[in-house]
Amino acid sequence: MWGCGDLTNGQWARLEPLLPRGIKSGRPPVWTRRQLMDGMRWRIRTGAVLPGVTCRNATGRGTG
């Protein structure tokens, strides 16, 4: 399922060859590389904090 801010097929075709290839060992990935890229772009575009992610101060205690 793709949202309105996700990469188009043409954009992805130009971007994918530029990404480094990882070493395939262990479990298969949960998300595709395209989903990860769309997620990073969403986070940068919206500035939203992801659920379950808390900021930690120097003492290692959560702030929220």
Residue pairs with C-beta under 8 A, 6 or more apart in sequence:
2 38
3 38
3 42
5 38
5 41
5 42
5 45
6 38
6 41
7 15
7 34
7 37
7 38
7 41
12 34
12 37
15 37
16 33
16 34
19 33
19 37
31 39
42 48
43 50
54 62
54 63
54 64
55 62
55 63
55 64
56 62
56 63
57 63
